[in-house]
Amino acid sequence: MIRDITLGQYYPGGSAVHRLDARTKIIATLLYIIELFVVNNFYGFLIAAAALFAVIAVSKVPLKFIFRGLTAVFLIIAFTFLLNLFMVDGRVLWHWKFLTITYEGLMRAFFMAVRLVLLIIGSSILTLTTKPIELTDGLEKLLKPFSKIGLPSHEIALMMTIALRFIPTLMEETDKIIKAQQARGADFESGNIIQRGKNLIPILVPLFVSSFRIAQDLALAMEARCYRGGSGRTRMNEIHFRRGDAVAAVLMVLFLAGIIASRFI
C-alpha cells in the first residue's frame, strides 16, 4: 500500500500537459481544488470529473497508475463517507437502533467522497506531469511579487518542492523498514489498536533516523554545488508562457463558467 502513493512522483512524458508552463498547472490545480468545494450538485461534479479525465487523457498518464494512488487513502475516504452518512440530520431513509441514514446524509457522504477522490487525482496530475525543478521555478515565480514585503519566495518554493519530492522517497524507505522488521519476526497485523500502535515504534525510530540522514545528504549535496539561497541566482532554462498556456487559460475560464452555471441548474 505504501508503494501505491503517487503524490510527489513524476511520470515522464512529452504530452501537451507536460509541456505546459508550471505556473499554468499550479494555478489550474488551485482553481480546480477551489471549484470542487463550490460544486453542490451532480451536474457540477459531472463537469469536474469530465474535465479531469480529459486532462488525464491528454497527459497520457496511465489510469491504472493514477488510481493506484487512491488505495493508500481509501480508509480516509471510507471514514469520511461513513461519518457524513450517519451524522447528518434530515429525511430518514433507514433506521436501526442508534444508526440512522438520512437522504441529506447520503447525498453529503457521496459528494464528499467524490470530492476527495477528484481532489487527490487532480493534485497528483500536477506532480505527475511537472518536473521538480520546473515546479520550484513555477512556485518561485508566482511568489516573487510577495518578496517585496520580505517573503523569501525562493526558499519557500524550494522547501515545498523538496517536501513533495521526498514523499515517495520516504514511503519507499518505510516499505524497506517494514520488510526488514518482518524478516526479523515483527508482527504488525495482530493485536488490538493499542498493540498495533506499539508495534509501530520499531518503524518510526529508524524512519526518523533515515529521514535525518537523507536531509543531511541533501544539504551536503546542495553545499557542494555552492547553493547559497535565491539571491543573485540564475537559471539555465527560463520558463515562459506559450501558446498552449493561453489555450489552457481559456479552457480554465470555460470550466469555471460551467461550474458556476451548474449551481443554478
Buried (B, 14 or more C-beta within 10 A) or exposed (E): EBEBBBBBBBBEBEBBBBEBBBBBBBBBBEBBBEBBEEBEEBBBBBBBBEBBBEBBEBBBBEEEBBBBBBEBBEEEBEEBBEBBBBEBEBEEEEEEEEEBBBEBBBBBBBBBBBBBBBBBBBBBBBBBBBBBBBBBBBBBBBBBEEBEEEEBBBEBBBEBBBEBBBBBBBBEBBEBBBEEBEEEEBEBEEEEEEEEEEBEEBBEEBBEEBBEEBEEEEEEEEEEEEEEEBEEEEEEEEBEEEEBBEEBBEBBEEBBEBBEEBEEE
